[in-house]
Amino acid sequence: MPFVTDIVGPQRPVQAWPPLVAGAVRRTSTIDTHPAGTGESEVDLRARDVVARDPDMADVLGEVCVRAHLTDRVVDDIASHPHDTRLVQLLGSRVGPGFRATVNKLLPDEAERASLLHLLLDDWVGAALVSGYALQHVAITLGIEEKLPPGTADNMAGICAGFASDASLVPYARRNGTIPSVHGPVAPPLVDAGMHAFEPLRAHGMRRFRRLDLGPVDAGSAEFGAHFRDTHVDGDGVETIVHEYTVLGSVDTSTRTIEWVTATVQVLPWQECPGAIGSAARVEGMTLSDMRGRIRGEFVGTTTCTHLNDTLRAIADLDALLDLRAR
């Protein structure tokens, strides 16, 4: 089926980041996936922490890069810089359900420290799932999209706001036997002193990008800002946005508890997706150390959004940024 236009969600791309404030700590990450169309894919995962001297200069506090090769989403080659011999334990693991539990079991210290490596490995599951959009995009463009197995639409109903049983997507899938696909808005380039280096996306590649800023402390509180974006590059080299959220809030720096939070939809594929935005306020009062586990366990069903949930889980990394600032 062609790209749909009548059930499209918000299309308000972020044009630029807020300027860095002296003393602010910033964490950025990218997960680039290049599917080969044969069940194989190359993945480039990068993350970095910096502290700002001023809006135009930042000092690097930590950086990590992981490269991997997958066949049918199973890791068959993986290496990192700085070199980490423990990653060979992930060989043979499928990047899907259960992968996060495997990471936490094999690398418990990384999860406890909310490290850059943990962020990348934890976020890889969502990035791998979304990378299926690249294959669907090619199939639609070539006119070779295959039909879903019978009953797939009914099995998907109830996963999230966009997949609610009465949402536009589910009856569309029942009628047509395919998941509707949206051609999102062109992605404005994000260039900033606090962003880590990464390579240009190749044709049919996808990028999952995150930014988390921790501002200066004022009366025991620090404001934070987060940005999440999934993008895709088509055969002509045009990069468009699939999902995009921004989040603002504050954290009590003594108890490490979320004081308030506001999430904003920038770009989402279907018109019902923004119905999940109110769920973000449910993290207020959560401690950073509990957030990842509680969100995975409690944020389910049609009042939530998978991508917003992952964005809120990544905010738990404020724990690491607070430690970096203290040091």
Secondary structure, DSSP 8 states (H G I E B T S, - for coil): -----TTB--B----------TT-EEEEEEEEEEE-SSSEEEEEEEEEEEEEEETTEEEEEEEEEEEEEEETTEEEEEEEES--GGGGGGTT-BSSTTHHHHHHHH-HHHHHHT-HHHHHHHHHHHHHHHTHHHHHHHHHHHT------TTHHHHHTTSSGGG-TTSSHHHHHHHHSS-------B------TT--------TT-EEEEEEEEEEEEETTEEEEEEEEEEEEE-TTS-EEEEEEEEEEEEEETTTTEEEEEEEEEEE-SBTTGGGGGGGGGGGTT-BHHHHHHHHHHH--STT--HHHHHHHHHGGGHHHHHHHHH-
